[in-house]
Structures are given as structure tokens and as C-alpha cells.
Amino acid sequence: MKIIVIGSTGQLGTDLMKTLKLEHQAVGLTHENIEVTDYSSCLILKKHKPDVIINTAAFHRTDQCEEEPMKSFSVNALGAKNVTTIAKEIEATSTFISTDYVFDGSKNKPYTEDDIPNPINTYGISKLAGELYTKQNPKNYIIRLASLFGVAGASGKGGNFVETMIVKAKKKETITVVDDMWMSPTYTKDAATTIKKIVELKLPFGTYHATNQGYCTWFQFAKETFRLLHIKPDLSPIKTRQLQMKAKRPRFSALRSKKLPKYDIQMSEWKEALKEYLIEKGHNPTNQLCE
Ligand SMILES: NC(=O)c1ccc[n+]([C@@H]2O[C@H](COP(=O)([O-])OP(=O)(O)OC[C@H]3O[C@@H](n4cnc5c(N)ncnc54)[C@H](OP(=O)(O)O)[C@@H]3O)[C@@H](O)[C@H]2O)c1
């Protein structure tokens, strides 16, 4: 298959390119090659005549999205509209990467593909709009991910949570992390493998949740990172209300897939994925190099 990855040098895009290249003709488009908010720039998609377009481009700094709703909608919603309009015209499959933040967090159990989105911040609202635009192409996949960590680091966020924790620990900073916000940490390498399977096995079009299994609070995620690295920084839990954040966040946004296990697609448990990530990133958890 010929598959275009928009945002190919991003955190997820990097892993998608690595895995897709093994068996497919993968074409990576960076932000320099395409501006999704500009329809005429998106016409480059036509030239490549792809079978599948995977759109990872996003404005996903959650607090900044509150301050810049126009930019948020421009990239996350209008961008999805532009890409999908062209995909539909050339009969390519639109694959839109979405988020756990389309849910309000009140369920207190992992959200499945059957649950109804009800976003509570601008980022989530704009991504849900992106999902709806993507559905205008009957050949669509909406793939919801959450709390990503990958070797490339998020270009839109300047790294990822795990790296931020490690840097703080190395600087011997006092670290406080929220212990009342639950999510499913997800390794982009695993997410990329799952996205590849969905596309190449031609699973029925529609929405899929593709996160590592299980869930935890951000504090527990940090604690497990340090446990694996055998380091004991000055880490303590705090409550979300102690932080002055611009955007409201769902208190519980863990995801679970009801659909993927039916196709024998199962992602590993988040702790296992975290360990693999630390090894891939060269932090070498087993050899205690970070002590
Ligand atoms: N990161 C998370 O924790 C998380 C959680 C759930 C869902 N997601 C979703 O997962 C996807 C990938 O996230 P990620 O962490 O891989 O993000 P990322 O590292 O920021 O990658 C996004 C890529 O899209 C490009 N891009 C941004 N705006 C663009 C535009 N207007 N036109 C064309 N390209 C543009 C970026 O290029 P530049 O950097 O050069 O601008 C970057 O290469 C996003 O759709 C996000 O909403 C992320």
C-alpha cells in the first residue's frame, strides 16, 4: 500500500514511518511539506495518489488551546476537513489520530469505542470536530490514543512526560505530580504497530482505541519510571486543584478497546511498554545507569 503520514517527524509520526516502511510504500510529509490548515497546500496529497492518509498533525498543547481556540480549531478541525476532503476525492482512506480528551472523565471506568464523547476543553472539542470531519469520508479510521511517550518526543510539546521527569530527577529538583488524574500511558511504538495492523488488515472502518493496557495516575506513572531506573528523587503527589491550569482536564480518561481484541490485536501493559521505551531511549533501566 502507499501510505502518507502527515507529521512524519513528530513523536508518533516517527514511529509510524519506521514501522510502515518495512512493508509498505510510506511517504512522510513534514510541516515544511504540508500545512493542513491551508487547503491549497493539502493538494500535495493528490500528487502522491495514496491508498491511505494518516493525519497525525495537531495543536495539542492543552492549556494553550484555551488561549488560542482559533489555532486549535484551525489545525485540529479545519486541518482534518482539508485532508479528508482530498482523501475522499481520490478515494483514499482517511486516518485521523484523536485523543482520550474527547471524553469528560465522569465514567470512572475505561472508555471504550461505544462511549459517547463529551469533551470539556478546547483541545478535546476541536479534536472531536476533527473526528466528525474525518467521518465525512466513508473510508475512515478514527484512532484514539492517550498520554504518548516515544523516542522522538512530541514536537508540539517539546518532549514527553517521562523525559521531563528524568530531567527533573537528574537536576535533583523537588518533583510534584498529580495523583488524582487517571489515564492510559501509551508508547508510540506500540500505537504505530497497532495503527499499521488496523490499516493493513483492512479492519472495518470506524473508531478504534489504541492505548497500552491498564491505567494509572500521572504520579504513579512517574513513580514507576523512577522505580525502573532505580532512582529515588524527591517525588510527592499533589491534587489537580493545586495547579493553576487554563484547561479543564478529564479526571479519568483511560481508554480500552472493545474492538481490537476481536481481531487478535492486543497492546502490552503500560508498565511493560514503559520499560521497553526506557531501553529504546538508552536509559537502560536494568543496568541502573541513571543512579
Ligand atoms: N502527545 C500526546 O500525549 C497525545 C495524546 C493523545 C492524542 N494525541 C494525538 O496524537 C497525534 C500525534 O501526537 P504527537 O505526540 O506525535 O505530536 P507531535 O510530536 O507534536 O507531532 C505532530 C506533527 O504534526 C506536525 N504539525 C503540527 N501542526 C501542523 C500543521 N498545521 N500542518 C502540518 N503539520 C503539522 C508537527 O510538525 P512541527 O512540530 O514541525 O510543527 C509534528 O511533526 C496528534 O494528533 C495528537 O492530537 C497525542
The ligand as an ORCA input file, in Angstrom:
! r2SCAN-3c Opt
* xyz 0 1
  N       1.073     13.670     22.723
  C       0.086     13.110     23.397
  O       0.204     12.835     24.606
  C      -1.191     12.745     22.687
  C      -2.241     12.132     23.406
  C      -3.410     11.756     22.715
  C      -3.537     12.003     21.358
  N      -2.510     12.624     20.696
  C      -2.661     12.891     19.267
  O      -1.657     12.131     18.614
  C      -1.177     12.814     17.462
  C       0.333     12.808     17.429
  O       0.855     13.375     18.617
  P       2.436     13.559     18.787
  O       2.732     13.486     20.242
  O       3.161     12.669     17.837
  O       2.566     15.073     18.303
  P       3.821     15.851     17.693
  O       5.092     15.190     18.077
  O       3.619     17.280     18.039
  O       3.629     15.631     16.128
  C       2.724     16.363     15.361
  C       3.335     16.565     13.999
  O       2.422     17.335     13.197
  C       3.108     18.456     12.630
  N       2.181     19.571     12.515
  C       1.715     20.360     13.513
  N       0.881     21.298     13.019
  C       0.821     21.080     11.681
  C       0.134     21.716     10.633
  N      -0.641     22.786     10.851
  N       0.275     21.248      9.363
  C       1.082     20.174      9.128
  N       1.769     19.535     10.086
  C       1.634     19.984     11.356
  C       4.226     18.757     13.591
  O       5.267     19.454     12.935
  P       6.035     20.685     13.681
  O       6.424     20.182     15.019
  O       7.189     20.942     12.779
  O       5.052     21.812     13.738
  C       4.640     17.355     14.042
  O       5.559     16.779     13.135
  C      -1.848     14.198     17.490
  O      -2.900     14.187     16.579
  C      -2.390     14.342     18.894
  O      -3.581     15.109     18.938
  C      -1.357     12.990     21.319
*
